[in-house]
Structures are given as C-alpha cells and as structure tokens.
Amino acid sequence: MRLLMIRPSVCRDGEGEALWFLGNLVTLKATGKQTGGKLTVAEFVNPPGFAPPVHRHLEEDECFYVLSGSAEFRCDGEVFTAGAGDFVLLPVGLPHTFLVGADEPLRALQLTTPSGFEDFAAAVGRPAPERRLPDPTPLDPAALGHAATRHAIEILGPPPNL
C-alpha cells in the first residue's frame, strides 16, 4: 500500500478557488487533493433568503460553522436556528436543507467528510471572476439533478421559502 504524503498548508483570507455555485460564492479552502480524500472545507457566502433544495448526501457528513449571519437548518424532521459561532452537523443519509435569514448574507465554513463536495460544486458552478455574490440567474433543475446523482447526492424536494 502506497502512503499518501499530506503536507501542511495555509489558505489565506482571499485565497482558494472561487466558484459561483447555485447563486452563492464558494471559496475552496481545502480539498481532497490536500487532505488525502478525507475532508473538504469551503467558505460559503449565501445571499439573504437563499435555500438549497431538500437533499441528502449518500457518502458525506456535511457540517457548517457559522461565521456571520443566521440560518434555519432543517434535518430529518428537526428545525433549529444557527448564528455566528454555532456549529451544525448534518449526518450522511439524512434529508436536510437550510434557509438563510432575510436580513444579511450567511457566511459559513462548510466541511464535508470524506472529500468530494468540491467536485459537485465545480460541476454545477462556474469559476467566479470576482469574489462577490453572483448576479441572480435561473437554476436548471434537470442539470442540477443529473450532477447531484453523479456525485452521490439525492435531490428530494424544492427549497423552503421565507
């Protein structure tokens, strides 16, 4: 068995691959390439009122550490609000979504283990030419569904509303 050498690294403020993904700004801070496939860390900026479709990950636990703003998280029948300094665990296989508060963007670190979420974000999103929220664009549900299926994510329903 070949041992993969993982080296220390730092990804500074304003660094990392930036993507426009589902109307959000996503900056990849650590990917499977740096973590030997064990972890993805992405900094998300979600606009006020944003919510992803109800979905579940078939291979990854998904976690959020909220840096600023707030969101209502819904997972497997439970509902809870998280704000700055709160940590949210959404275990693999459980249906979930979240709804960003109406007053300000949500800025959070998203951690997925094992890694791989970065591949889904790259397949659905596009490189961000600027580090800002993208202008609103329509979502192609069929393309999102196909990409999700290829990356072991099931779309289960529409996003919740404010």
N, C-alpha and C positions, 0 to 999 in steps of 0.2 A: 504494500500500500504506500502510495506517494503522499507525503505530508506537505500540505499547502502552507507556505510561509505567509502569515499575515503580519504586516508591518504597522507600526504606529503611524498615525496620520492626524492632521488637523485640517478641518474645513472651516475657514474663517467666515465671519459675517460678510455677506455679499458674494460668497463663493459657492460653487456647486452648480451642476447642470440645472438650468431653469426651464420649466415647461409650463405651457398653458394647458390645463387639464380640466375639462368639464366646467369652464368658467372660473377656474382658480389659478393662482400662481403656486407652483410646486417647485421647490428647490431641493434637489437630491443632495443630502449631506454625507450619507454612507450607503453604499450599495453592496450587493452580493460579491462584487469584484473585490471590494476592500475587506469584507467580513467572512470570506470563505463560504458564502451562501447562507450564513446564519442570521443576517439581520439587514433590514433596510431602514434608514432614517431619512425622513423627508420633512422639510419645513413647509407647511401649508399656510396660505393666506386665502381664506374663503370670504366672499362678499356677504354683507348682511342679507339674511333671508335665504341663503343657499342651503340646499339639502340634496344629498345624493339619493338615487333610488334605493328602496329597501333591497338589501342584498346579503349574501353570506359568502365568506371565504371558505373554500374547501381544504386549503392547505396552510393557511396563515392565521395566527393570532394577530389582531390589529389593536394597537394601543395609541392613545393620544395624551400628550402632556400639553395642557393649555397654557400658552404664554400671555395672551390677552384676548379680550372679548369673552363671549359665552356661547354655549350651545346646549340644546336639549338633546340628549342621547337616548335612543330607544333601542333596546336589545332584548330579544326573547321575552317580550311582554313587560319588561321593566322600563321605566322612564325616569331619568334623572338629569338635572342641570349641572353643568360643569363650567367653572370660570378659571381665571388666572391662578396658576399654581396647582390645579387639580389634575389628577391622572385617571384615565379611563381605560379599562381593559374590556375588549370585545373578543371573547374566545372564538376560536375556529369553529365553524359549523353553525353558529347561532345567527339568526336573521337580525339585521340591525340597520340603522340609519341615524342621522343626526340633523338637527335644524338649527342653523346659526341665528343668533338673536338679531333683531331688526335694527339695533342701534349702532353697531360697529362691526367691522370685519372680525372674524375669528382668526387668530394666529396661533398655530399649534405645531408641535413636533408629532409626526405620525411615525410610529415604529411598527414594523411587521416582522414577524419571525415565523418561519425562515424568510430569507430574502425572496425577491421575485416581484414585489409590487411595482418596482421601478420599471419592469418590462411592460406591465399593463399600462402604466401611466404614459410611457413612451409610445405604445401602440395606439392609444386613444387620443393623446395630446399632441402638441407640436412644440418645437423649441420656442422659447419666449425671447423675442428680440429685445425686450426691455423687462426689467424686474418691477413689474406692476401688474395689477389685476387686468386681465384682458377685457376688451370690449365684449359685451354680451353677443353670443352667436347661438343659433338654433342647434339643438342636440339631435343627432341621428340615432334614434333608439335601436334600430337594427344593427348598425355598425358597433354601437356600444355593447349590445348583447353578444355579437359574434366575438368581439375582443375579450369580453368577460369570460365566455366559455373557454376560449383558448388559454386563459390564464387562471383557470380553476376558481372562478367567481360566478355565482349564480345571481342573476337579477330576479328578484321576487315580486316587486311591485313598484308603483310610482313613488316619487319623493313626497314627504309630508309637506303640508302648506303652513304658512304662518297663521 
